[in-house]
Amino acid sequence: MPDTELTPSAHVDTFCRDNLPPRELWPDLVFDVPEVHYPERLNVATALLDDVIDGMPGGADRPCVLAPDGTRWTYGELREHASQVAHVLVEDLGLVPGNRVLLRGPNNPWLVAVWFAVLKAGGVVVPTMPMLRPGELASIAEIGRFDIALCDHRFTEDLLRAQVPGLRTLTYGGTAEELDGASELPDITALARDKPTTFDDVDTAADDVSMLAFTSGTTGRPKATMHFHRDILANADTFSRYVLKPEPDDVFVGTPPIAFTFGLGGLVVFPLRVGASTLLVEKATPEQLADLIAEHGATVCFTAPTAYKAMIARGKAEALRGLRRAVSAGEHLPRSTWQDIYDRTGVRLIDGIGSTEMLHIFIGCADDDIRPGSTGRPVPGYQAKIVDKAGRDAPDGVPGRLAVKGPTGCRYLADERQTVYVQDGWNLTGDTFIRDEDGYYWYQARSDDMIVSSGYNISGTEVEEALISHPEVMECAVVAAPDPERGNVVKAYVVPRGGRPQLGGEEGEQALRTALQDHVKGAIAPYKYPRQIEFLDALPRTSTGKVQRFVLRQDAAAEVS
């Protein structure tokens, strides 16, 4: 596959191509396995729907997208719904190839249908977390310059409060009773009911941008990662094909939002690539997830290590025994957790590391290749190495920065941080690893200030900005505090305005602590709030005035040791 020149684009709106980083700043792309050699013209919606329907026994009648409420769409029904919505996008809303469409909602069949509809019409999908607050949505919109937003009818309030200029917002998924008088916004699923059930998918280039996936940076300002149509298939044709090895009769399930590329791959792309079905769960506690696995006969699960651990701790080991595959990612999987789950269920967790920039997992092992405690070895199609601070290759056994390359790679939309993530043709993930003499990679820590808690990446700076906006906060610093259940939690060190004595002792401190936590939940996505808050008279600083975050990290770690 050529790696030098882009093929002619189908995009009429050229915003995405115009804002790709300069070609010399891209990582080296390698196509080491035959499955990632795609034709020059490729639409991922066609590949995951039409090609599966035409090439699988049972075709359109195969079960595809399921939900706990009893919804059960076949491949043919999903294609019909997506086609009808695509007609609305083009005929009623004037969407042209290359327009960006924001998607907002929890995991359910209609979110998948509108995702496919945008791609069929040649648009660029921008999945977002339904928990994002108005300020976060406004920041994302400023970067991505969206034309249309398709929002679950229950999650419109914060999107409207973001007041994005010129954004046309439509709902989806509501019944006539739910929508009657509840919203003045048009519902795209209602508009689609009388549209044709077939649609001629736009003949996009394999290297046309198909998706903008946003990821938080350590500065708190999100970055838009730009992924081609071929990229979305590449992780299915590497990690999923060679490590996960799904089968057409598998039933996938999991908790990561489709807005996360971990969830998109594990709950949409990987099952549909092989003609399997996927059970989409909007929200579930670990106990509820275990019960759904047992009730629906799920065979492949994607979730964070803490969720597997919680299912076992709550007596749900028996419910997991039917899993053929269980993938753990989003945070480090300790050896003790792996062993405990294996001893109780017989399930060998597949650990893995991926990133939004790379789309999905690029290091991971299954079956007899697993070494508990290790993340694994590079997935076929990917290469990895450890480098020191100067970019030189580090010897085995020496900690260093993880560098990766493969058929996917980092392309930030008009962002100077491209040169931080990509150096000398390699993607630097921001993780510190050790490689052993057998080529296994052992996670050590995050190389930056990102806090990884229960599989979520949280920018400490963003939490600090939310805290400092409270009138009672003079200054603050946020770090990761080790936690046995979540891996890490967000811990804030806060200097109150007026000093600690004015808080009036433990009762006053607890009152302010609760007020600050509620304040953060209202300012940014609730999962980012500081679960621990400690009040100080002053933050530790260097002689030049910089906050000594390492001192705070040591303090946070000492409290649990």
C-alpha positions as CSV (number, residue, x, y, z in Angstrom):
1,M,0.0,0.0,0.0
2,P,1.5,3.4,-0.9
3,D,2.5,5.4,2.1
4,T,3.6,8.6,0.3
5,E,0.7,10.2,-1.6
6,L,-2.9,10.5,-0.6
7,T,-5.4,9.2,-3.1
8,P,-8.1,11.5,-4.6
9,S,-10.6,12.4,-1.9
10,A,-14.4,12.0,-2.1
11,H,-14.7,14.9,0.4
12,V,-16.4,18.0,-0.9
13,D,-15.8,19.7,2.5
14,T,-12.0,19.5,2.6
15,F,-11.6,20.7,6.3
16,C,-10.1,17.4,7.5
17,R,-7.6,16.9,4.7
18,D,-6.7,20.6,5.0
19,N,-5.9,20.2,8.7
20,L,-3.9,16.9,8.6
21,P,-0.4,17.4,10.0
22,P,2.4,17.9,7.4
23,R,3.3,14.6,5.9
24,E,6.8,14.8,7.3
25,L,5.4,14.9,10.9
26,W,3.4,11.7,10.5
27,P,4.6,8.5,12.0
28,D,6.1,5.8,9.7
29,L,3.2,3.5,8.7
30,V,4.0,-0.2,8.2
31,F,1.8,-2.8,6.6
32,D,3.5,-6.0,7.7
33,V,0.4,-8.3,7.5
34,P,-1.5,-8.9,4.2
35,E,-4.9,-8.1,5.8
36,V,-4.1,-4.4,6.1
37,H,-3.4,-3.9,2.3
38,Y,-6.7,-2.3,1.4
39,P,-8.0,-1.0,-2.0
40,E,-7.6,2.7,-2.7
41,R,-11.4,3.2,-2.6
42,L,-13.0,2.0,0.7
43,N,-16.0,3.0,2.8
44,V,-15.9,1.3,6.2
45,A,-19.7,1.2,6.4
46,T,-19.8,-0.8,3.2
47,A,-17.1,-3.1,4.5
48,L,-18.8,-3.8,7.9
49,L,-22.4,-4.1,6.6
50,D,-22.7,-4.8,2.9
51,D,-19.6,-7.0,2.6
52,V,-20.6,-9.1,5.7
53,I,-24.2,-9.4,4.5
54,D,-23.1,-10.5,1.0
55,G,-20.3,-12.8,2.2
56,M,-21.8,-14.6,5.3
57,P,-24.2,-17.5,5.6
58,G,-27.6,-16.1,6.6
59,G,-26.5,-12.7,5.3
60,A,-29.0,-10.0,6.3
61,D,-30.8,-12.2,8.7
62,R,-27.8,-12.7,11.0
63,P,-28.3,-11.2,14.5
64,C,-26.3,-8.1,14.8
65,V,-27.1,-5.4,17.4
66,L,-28.8,-6.4,20.6
67,A,-29.9,-4.5,23.8
68,P,-31.1,-5.6,27.3
69,D,-34.5,-4.2,26.6
70,G,-35.2,-6.9,24.0
71,T,-34.1,-4.9,20.9
72,R,-32.7,-7.3,18.4
73,W,-31.6,-6.0,15.0
74,T,-30.3,-8.2,12.2
75,Y,-27.6,-7.0,9.9
76,G,-30.2,-6.2,7.3
77,E,-32.2,-4.1,9.8
78,L,-29.2,-2.2,10.9
79,R,-28.3,-1.4,7.3
80,E,-31.9,-0.3,6.6
81,H,-32.0,2.0,9.6
82,A,-28.6,3.5,8.7
83,S,-29.6,3.9,5.1
84,Q,-32.8,5.8,6.0
85,V,-30.9,8.1,8.3
86,A,-28.3,8.7,5.6
87,H,-31.0,9.9,3.3
88,V,-32.2,12.4,5.9
89,L,-28.6,13.7,6.3
90,V,-28.1,14.2,2.6
91,E,-31.6,15.1,1.4
92,D,-33.0,17.1,4.3
93,L,-29.9,18.5,6.0
94,G,-27.7,19.0,3.0
95,L,-24.7,17.0,4.3
96,V,-21.9,16.7,1.8
97,P,-18.9,14.3,2.1
98,G,-16.4,15.6,4.6
99,N,-18.9,17.4,6.9
100,R,-18.3,16.6,10.5
101,V,-21.2,15.1,12.6
102,L,-21.1,15.0,16.3
103,L,-22.7,12.0,18.0
104,R,-23.7,12.1,21.6
105,G,-25.4,9.3,23.5
106,P,-24.9,6.1,25.5
107,N,-24.2,2.7,23.9
108,N,-27.4,1.5,22.2
109,P,-28.5,0.3,18.7
110,W,-29.5,3.8,17.5
111,L,-26.1,5.2,18.2
112,V,-24.6,2.5,16.0
113,A,-27.2,3.2,13.3
114,V,-26.4,6.9,13.1
115,W,-22.7,6.2,13.3
116,F,-23.0,4.0,10.1
117,A,-25.4,6.6,8.5
118,V,-22.8,9.3,8.7
119,L,-20.1,7.1,7.2
120,K,-22.4,5.9,4.4
121,A,-23.0,9.5,3.5
122,G,-19.3,10.2,3.3
123,G,-19.4,12.3,6.5
124,V,-16.9,12.3,9.3
125,V,-18.2,10.9,12.6
126,V,-17.2,12.5,15.9
127,P,-18.4,10.3,18.8
128,T,-18.4,12.1,22.2
129,M,-19.0,11.0,25.7
130,P,-22.6,11.6,26.9
131,M,-21.1,12.8,30.3
132,L,-19.3,15.8,28.8
133,R,-20.4,19.2,30.1
134,P,-21.2,22.3,28.1
135,G,-17.7,23.8,28.4
136,E,-16.1,20.6,27.2
137,L,-18.5,20.3,24.3
138,A,-17.9,23.9,23.3
139,S,-14.1,23.3,23.3
140,I,-14.5,20.2,21.1
141,A,-16.8,22.0,18.7
142,E,-14.3,24.9,18.3
143,I,-11.6,22.4,17.2
144,G,-13.8,20.1,15.0
145,R,-16.1,22.7,13.5
146,F,-19.1,20.5,13.4
147,D,-22.0,21.0,11.0
148,I,-24.6,18.7,12.6
149,A,-25.1,17.0,16.0
150,L,-27.1,13.8,16.4
151,C,-27.9,13.5,20.1
152,D,-29.8,10.8,22.1
153,H,-33.1,12.5,23.0
154,R,-32.3,12.2,26.7
155,F,-28.9,14.0,26.5
156,T,-29.6,17.3,24.8
157,E,-29.5,19.7,27.7
158,D,-25.7,20.1,28.0
159,L,-25.3,20.1,24.3
160,L,-27.7,23.0,23.9
161,R,-26.2,24.8,26.8
162,A,-22.8,24.7,25.0
163,Q,-24.3,27.2,22.5
164,V,-22.2,26.1,19.5
165,P,-22.7,28.7,16.8
166,G,-24.5,27.4,13.7
167,L,-24.8,23.8,15.0
168,R,-27.9,22.0,13.8
169,T,-28.9,19.5,16.5
170,L,-31.3,16.6,16.0
171,T,-32.3,13.9,18.4
172,Y,-32.5,10.2,17.8
173,G,-34.0,7.1,19.4
174,G,-37.1,8.4,21.2
175,T,-40.5,6.8,20.9
176,A,-43.4,9.0,19.8
177,E,-44.6,9.1,23.4
178,E,-41.2,10.1,24.7
179,L,-40.7,12.9,22.1
180,D,-44.3,14.3,22.4
181,G,-43.8,17.8,23.9
182,A,-40.5,16.8,25.4
183,S,-38.3,18.6,22.9
184,E,-38.5,21.2,20.2
185,L,-35.7,19.5,18.3
186,P,-36.4,17.4,15.2
187,D,-35.8,13.7,15.7
188,I,-33.9,12.1,12.9
189,T,-35.2,8.7,13.4
190,A,-38.8,10.0,13.0
191,L,-37.7,11.9,9.8
192,A,-36.2,8.7,8.5
193,R,-39.2,6.4,8.8
194,D,-40.5,7.1,5.3
195,K,-37.1,7.2,3.6
196,P,-35.8,4.4,1.3
197,T,-34.2,1.5,3.0
198,T,-31.3,1.4,0.6
199,F,-28.5,3.9,0.1
200,D,-25.6,4.2,-2.3
201,D,-22.6,4.6,0.0
202,V,-20.2,7.3,-1.0
203,D,-17.1,6.0,-2.7
204,T,-14.7,7.4,-0.2
205,A,-10.9,6.9,-0.4
206,A,-9.3,4.5,2.0
207,D,-7.3,7.4,3.3
208,D,-10.2,9.8,3.6
209,V,-10.7,10.8,7.2
210,S,-13.7,8.9,8.6
211,M,-13.6,9.8,12.3
212,L,-12.3,12.4,14.7
213,A,-11.7,10.8,18.1
214,F,-11.0,13.3,20.9
215,T,-8.5,12.6,23.6
216,S,-7.5,14.7,26.6
217,G,-4.0,16.1,26.9
218,T,-2.0,16.9,30.0
219,T,-2.8,20.6,29.4
220,G,-6.5,19.8,29.6
221,R,-7.2,21.0,26.0
222,P,-8.5,18.0,24.0
223,K,-6.8,16.8,20.9
224,A,-8.6,15.5,17.8
225,T,-7.1,12.3,16.4
226,M,-7.8,11.8,12.7
227,H,-8.5,8.3,11.5
228,F,-9.0,7.1,7.9
229,H,-11.5,4.6,6.7
230,R,-8.8,2.0,6.4
231,D,-7.6,2.7,10.0
232,I,-10.9,1.6,11.5
233,L,-10.6,-1.8,9.8
234,A,-6.8,-2.1,10.6
235,N,-7.2,-2.9,14.3
236,A,-9.9,-5.5,13.5
237,D,-7.5,-7.1,11.0
238,T,-4.5,-7.1,13.4
239,F,-5.4,-7.3,17.1
240,S,-8.9,-8.8,16.7
241,R,-7.9,-11.2,13.9
242,Y,-4.6,-12.4,15.3
243,V,-5.1,-12.2,19.1
244,L,-8.8,-12.0,19.9
245,K,-9.7,-14.4,17.1
246,P,-13.5,-13.9,17.2
247,E,-16.0,-16.3,15.6
248,P,-19.2,-15.5,13.8
249,D,-21.4,-17.0,16.6
250,D,-19.7,-14.9,19.3
251,V,-21.8,-12.4,21.3
252,F,-19.8,-9.4,22.4
253,V,-20.5,-7.3,25.5
254,G,-18.7,-4.7,27.5
255,T,-18.8,-1.4,29.3
256,P,-16.5,1.1,27.5
257,P,-18.5,3.8,25.7
258,I,-18.4,3.7,21.9
259,A,-17.1,7.2,22.1
260,F,-13.8,5.6,23.3
261,T,-12.0,3.9,20.6
262,F,-11.5,0.9,22.9
263,G,-15.3,0.6,23.0
264,L,-15.8,1.3,19.3
265,G,-13.5,-1.5,18.4
266,G,-14.5,-4.0,20.9
267,L,-18.3,-3.5,20.7
268,V,-18.8,-2.5,17.1
269,V,-16.0,-3.0,14.6
270,F,-14.6,-6.3,15.9
271,P,-17.9,-8.2,16.1
272,L,-19.2,-6.8,12.8
273,R,-16.0,-7.5,11.0
274,V,-16.6,-11.3,11.4
275,G,-20.5,-11.3,11.3
276,A,-20.9,-11.7,15.1
277,S,-23.4,-9.9,17.3
278,T,-23.0,-7.3,20.0
279,L,-25.0,-6.6,23.2
280,L,-25.0,-2.9,23.8
281,V,-25.3,-1.8,27.4
282,E,-26.0,1.8,28.2
283,K,-24.9,1.5,31.9
284,A,-24.2,-1.4,34.1
285,T,-22.6,-2.0,37.5
286,P,-20.2,-5.0,37.6
287,E,-22.9,-7.2,39.1
288,Q,-25.3,-6.2,36.3
289,L,-22.7,-6.8,33.6
290,A,-22.1,-10.3,35.0
291,D,-25.8,-11.0,35.0
292,L,-26.1,-9.8,31.4
293,I,-23.2,-12.0,30.3
294,A,-25.0,-15.0,31.8
295,E,-28.5,-14.1,30.6
296,H,-27.5,-13.4,27.0
297,G,-24.8,-16.1,26.7
298,A,-22.1,-13.5,25.9
299,T,-18.8,-15.0,24.9
300,V,-16.5,-12.0,24.4
301,C,-16.2,-9.2,27.0
302,F,-14.4,-5.9,27.0
303,T,-14.0,-3.9,30.2
304,A,-11.4,-2.6,32.7
305,P,-9.5,-4.7,35.2
306,T,-11.4,-3.2,38.1
307,A,-14.7,-4.4,36.6
308,Y,-13.5,-8.0,36.4
309,K,-12.2,-7.8,39.9
310,A,-15.5,-6.3,41.2
311,M,-17.5,-9.0,39.5
312,I,-15.5,-11.7,41.2
313,A,-15.6,-9.9,44.6
314,R,-19.4,-9.7,44.3
315,G,-19.8,-13.5,43.9
316,K,-20.3,-13.5,40.1
317,A,-17.5,-15.9,39.1
318,E,-20.0,-18.5,37.8
319,A,-21.5,-16.0,35.4
320,L,-18.2,-15.4,33.7
321,R,-17.4,-19.1,33.0
322,G,-19.2,-18.9,29.7
323,L,-16.8,-16.3,28.3
324,R,-14.5,-17.5,25.6
325,R,-12.6,-14.3,25.5
326,A,-12.2,-11.5,28.0
327,V,-10.2,-8.4,27.2
328,S,-8.8,-6.1,29.8
329,A,-7.5,-2.6,28.9
330,G,-7.6,1.0,29.9
331,E,-5.4,0.5,32.9
332,H,-2.7,-1.9,34.1
333,L,-3.8,-5.5,34.9
334,P,-1.9,-6.7,38.0
335,R,-0.7,-10.3,38.1
336,S,-2.7,-11.0,41.2
337,T,-5.9,-9.8,39.6
338,W,-5.2,-12.0,36.5
339,Q,-4.5,-15.0,38.6
340,D,-7.5,-14.6,40.9
341,I,-9.9,-14.3,38.0
342,Y,-8.3,-17.3,36.3
343,D,-8.4,-19.4,39.5
344,R,-12.1,-18.6,40.0
345,T,-13.4,-18.7,36.5
346,G,-10.9,-20.5,34.2
347,V,-11.0,-17.3,32.0
348,R,-7.6,-16.1,30.8
349,L,-7.8,-12.3,30.6
350,I,-6.2,-10.8,27.5
351,D,-4.3,-7.7,28.7
352,G,-3.6,-5.0,26.2
353,I,-2.5,-1.5,25.7
354,G,-3.8,0.8,23.1
355,S,-4.4,4.6,22.6
356,T,-6.8,6.9,20.9
357,E,-4.0,8.0,18.6
358,M,-3.5,4.4,17.5
359,L,-7.2,3.5,17.7
360,H,-6.9,0.3,19.6
361,I,-4.7,-2.4,21.2
362,F,-1.2,-2.8,19.7
363,I,0.4,-4.9,22.4
364,G,-1.3,-7.9,23.9
365,C,-1.3,-11.7,24.0
366,A,-3.8,-14.5,24.4
367,D,-3.9,-18.2,25.5
368,D,-0.6,-19.8,26.2
369,D,1.3,-16.7,25.1
370,I,0.1,-14.8,28.2
371,R,2.5,-14.0,30.9
372,P,0.5,-12.7,33.9
373,G,1.6,-9.3,34.9
374,S,3.0,-8.5,31.5
375,T,1.0,-6.5,28.9
376,G,2.3,-8.9,26.3
377,R,4.1,-8.7,23.0
378,P,3.4,-6.5,19.9
379,V,0.3,-7.5,18.0
380,P,1.1,-8.9,14.5
381,G,1.3,-5.9,12.2
382,Y,2.8,-3.6,14.9
383,Q,6.3,-3.0,16.1
384,A,7.5,-1.7,19.5
385,K,10.6,-0.7,21.3
386,I,11.8,1.1,24.4
387,V,13.7,4.3,24.1
388,D,15.5,6.6,26.6
389,K,14.9,10.3,27.0
390,A,17.2,11.0,24.1
391,G,15.4,8.7,21.8
392,R,18.1,6.0,21.8
393,D,17.0,2.3,22.0
394,A,17.1,1.1,25.6
395,P,18.5,-2.3,26.5
396,D,16.2,-5.0,27.7
397,G,15.4,-4.8,31.4
398,V,15.9,-1.0,31.5
399,P,12.8,1.3,31.9
400,G,12.1,3.7,29.1
401,R,9.5,5.2,26.9
402,L,7.3,3.0,24.8
403,A,7.5,3.6,21.1
404,V,5.2,2.0,18.6
405,K,4.5,1.9,14.8
406,G,2.1,0.0,12.6
407,P,-0.7,0.5,10.0
408,T,-2.3,3.1,12.3
409,G,-0.7,6.1,13.8
410,C,-1.1,9.6,15.3
411,R,-2.4,12.4,13.2
412,Y,-3.6,15.3,15.3
413,L,-5.9,17.9,13.7
414,A,-3.9,21.1,13.5
415,D,-2.2,20.6,16.8
416,E,1.4,21.4,17.6
417,R,1.5,18.4,20.0
418,Q,2.0,16.2,17.0
419,T,5.7,16.6,17.4
420,V,5.5,15.4,21.0
421,Y,3.6,12.2,20.2
422,V,5.5,11.4,17.0
423,Q,9.3,11.4,17.0
424,D,11.6,9.9,14.5
425,G,8.7,8.1,12.9
426,W,7.6,6.4,16.1
427,N,4.5,7.0,18.2
428,L,5.5,7.7,21.8
429,T,2.5,6.7,23.9
430,G,3.5,8.5,27.1
431,D,3.9,5.2,29.0
432,T,7.0,3.8,30.7
433,F,7.7,0.1,30.1
434,I,10.4,-2.5,30.4
435,R,10.9,-5.1,27.7
436,D,12.3,-8.4,28.8
437,E,14.7,-10.7,26.9
438,D,11.7,-12.7,25.4
439,G,10.1,-9.6,24.0
440,Y,7.4,-9.1,26.6
441,Y,6.5,-5.6,27.7
442,W,6.0,-4.8,31.4
443,Y,4.1,-1.6,32.3
444,Q,5.8,0.7,34.9
445,A,3.9,4.0,34.9
446,R,2.5,6.8,32.9
447,S,5.2,9.1,31.6
448,D,3.1,12.2,31.9
449,D,0.6,13.7,34.3
450,M,-2.4,11.7,32.9
451,I,-4.3,10.0,35.7
452,V,-5.7,6.6,34.6
453,S,-8.7,5.6,36.9
454,S,-11.0,2.7,36.1
455,G,-9.9,2.8,32.5
456,Y,-10.6,6.5,32.1
457,N,-7.8,9.0,31.1
458,I,-8.2,12.1,33.2
459,S,-6.2,15.3,32.8
460,G,-5.0,16.5,36.2
461,T,-4.8,20.0,34.8
462,E,-8.4,20.0,33.7
463,V,-9.5,19.0,37.2
464,E,-7.4,21.8,38.7
465,E,-9.0,24.3,36.4
466,A,-12.4,23.2,37.6
467,L,-11.4,23.4,41.2
468,I,-9.8,26.8,41.0
469,S,-13.0,28.2,39.6
470,H,-14.6,27.7,43.0
471,P,-14.5,30.9,45.1
472,E,-13.2,29.1,48.2
473,V,-10.1,27.7,46.4
474,M,-6.9,29.7,46.5
475,E,-4.8,27.2,44.7
476,C,-4.6,23.5,44.1
477,A,-2.7,20.6,42.6
478,V,-4.1,17.3,41.4
479,V,-2.2,13.9,41.2
480,A,-3.0,10.2,41.0
481,A,-3.5,8.4,44.3
482,P,-3.1,4.6,44.2
483,D,-6.4,2.8,44.8
484,P,-6.9,-1.0,45.0
485,E,-10.3,-0.9,43.2
486,R,-9.7,1.7,40.5
487,G,-6.0,1.5,40.0
488,N,-5.7,5.2,40.7
489,V,-8.1,7.9,41.8
490,V,-8.0,11.6,41.4
491,K,-6.6,13.3,44.5
492,A,-6.6,17.1,45.0
493,Y,-4.5,19.1,47.3
494,V,-6.3,22.3,48.0
495,V,-5.3,25.5,49.7
496,P,-8.5,27.2,50.8
497,R,-9.1,30.9,50.4
498,G,-8.6,32.3,53.9
499,G,-6.6,29.3,55.1
500,R,-7.5,26.1,56.9
501,P,-8.3,27.5,60.3
502,Q,-11.4,29.3,58.9
503,L,-12.9,26.0,57.8
504,G,-13.8,25.2,61.4
505,G,-12.2,21.8,61.9
506,E,-13.1,18.4,60.5
507,E,-16.8,19.2,60.0
508,G,-16.0,22.4,58.1
509,E,-13.4,20.6,55.9
510,Q,-15.9,17.8,55.0
511,A,-18.5,20.4,54.1
512,L,-16.1,22.2,51.7
513,R,-14.8,18.9,50.4
514,T,-18.3,17.8,49.4
515,A,-19.0,21.3,47.9
516,L,-15.9,21.1,45.8
517,Q,-16.6,17.6,44.6
518,D,-20.1,18.7,43.5
519,H,-18.7,21.8,41.9
520,V,-16.3,19.7,39.7
521,K,-19.1,17.3,38.8
522,G,-21.0,20.3,37.5
523,A,-18.2,21.8,35.6
524,I,-16.7,18.8,33.8
525,A,-17.6,15.1,33.3
526,P,-18.5,13.6,36.7
527,Y,-16.1,10.7,36.4
528,K,-13.2,13.2,36.6
529,Y,-14.1,14.6,40.1
530,P,-11.5,14.3,42.9
531,R,-12.5,11.3,45.1
532,Q,-9.9,12.5,47.6
533,I,-9.3,16.1,48.7
534,E,-6.7,17.1,51.3
535,F,-6.5,20.7,52.5
536,L,-3.1,22.3,52.9
537,D,-1.8,25.6,54.2
538,A,0.5,25.8,51.2
539,L,1.5,23.7,48.2
540,P,5.2,22.4,48.2
541,R,7.2,24.5,45.7
542,T,10.7,24.7,44.3
543,S,12.9,27.7,44.8
544,T,11.6,29.0,41.4
545,G,8.0,28.7,42.5
546,K,7.0,25.5,40.6
547,V,4.7,23.1,42.4
548,Q,6.6,20.0,43.5
549,R,4.1,17.4,42.2
550,F,6.5,14.5,42.9
551,V,6.2,15.4,46.6
552,L,2.4,15.2,46.4
553,R,2.6,11.9,44.5
554,Q,4.8,10.5,47.2
555,D,2.4,11.7,49.9
556,A,-0.6,10.1,48.1
557,A,1.3,6.8,47.6
558,A,2.5,6.7,51.2
559,E,-1.1,6.9,52.6
560,V,-1.9,3.5,51.0
561,S,1.4,1.7,51.6
